Amino acid sequence: MPLTCFCGEVPDRILEVGFTCDHHMVIHFWCSSCKRVLFNSKPLDECVAECPEPDAADALVTAESDARFLESLGIAVE
């Protein structure tokens, strides 16, 4: 989802991220260059479709870090 102002600047920070009742992701940000408040939205199913698939190495690292976290809470991971 492009986060640029009409003036071409990118936001310094995102103020809010939320979802509408009709399943659109909404991003609210402020352009510090031209002082505009902006909202950008996209249907959630389009956001999911555009997400890259995790590669096997990322999945392994995530599984290992999840296991360490759970074990630190005293939950046995087999």
Contacts in CASP RR format, 6 or more apart in sequence:
PFRMAT RR
TARGET T0000
AUTHOR 0000-0000-0000
METHOD contacts of the structure
MODEL  1
MPLTCFCGEVPDRILEVGFTCDHHMVIHFWCSSCKRVLFNSKPLDECVAE
CPEPDAADALVTAESDARFLESLGIAVE
1 25 0 8 1.000
1 27 0 8 1.000
1 40 0 8 1.000
1 42 0 8 1.000
1 47 0 8 1.000
2 40 0 8 1.000
3 10 0 8 1.000
3 11 0 8 1.000
3 14 0 8 1.000
3 27 0 8 1.000
3 29 0 8 1.000
3 40 0 8 1.000
4 10 0 8 1.000
5 11 0 8 1.000
5 31 0 8 1.000
5 33 0 8 1.000
5 34 0 8 1.000
5 36 0 8 1.000
5 38 0 8 1.000
6 34 0 8 1.000
6 36 0 8 1.000
7 31 0 8 1.000
7 33 0 8 1.000
7 34 0 8 1.000
7 36 0 8 1.000
9 31 0 8 1.000
9 32 0 8 1.000
9 33 0 8 1.000
9 34 0 8 1.000
11 29 0 8 1.000
11 30 0 8 1.000
11 31 0 8 1.000
11 32 0 8 1.000
11 38 0 8 1.000
12 30 0 8 1.000
12 32 0 8 1.000
13 29 0 8 1.000
13 30 0 8 1.000
14 27 0 8 1.000
14 28 0 8 1.000
14 29 0 8 1.000
15 28 0 8 1.000
15 29 0 8 1.000
15 30 0 8 1.000
16 26 0 8 1.000
16 27 0 8 1.000
16 28 0 8 1.000
17 25 0 8 1.000
17 26 0 8 1.000
17 27 0 8 1.000
17 28 0 8 1.000
18 25 0 8 1.000
18 26 0 8 1.000
18 27 0 8 1.000
19 25 0 8 1.000
19 26 0 8 1.000
19 44 0 8 1.000
20 26 0 8 1.000
20 41 0 8 1.000
23 43 0 8 1.000
23 44 0 8 1.000
23 45 0 8 1.000
24 41 0 8 1.000
24 42 0 8 1.000
24 43 0 8 1.000
24 44 0 8 1.000
25 41 0 8 1.000
25 42 0 8 1.000
25 43 0 8 1.000
25 44 0 8 1.000
25 47 0 8 1.000
26 39 0 8 1.000
26 40 0 8 1.000
26 41 0 8 1.000
27 39 0 8 1.000
27 40 0 8 1.000
27 41 0 8 1.000
28 37 0 8 1.000
28 38 0 8 1.000
28 39 0 8 1.000
29 38 0 8 1.000
29 40 0 8 1.000
30 36 0 8 1.000
30 37 0 8 1.000
30 38 0 8 1.000
31 38 0 8 1.000
54 62 0 8 1.000
67 77 0 8 1.000
70 77 0 8 1.000
71 77 0 8 1.000
END
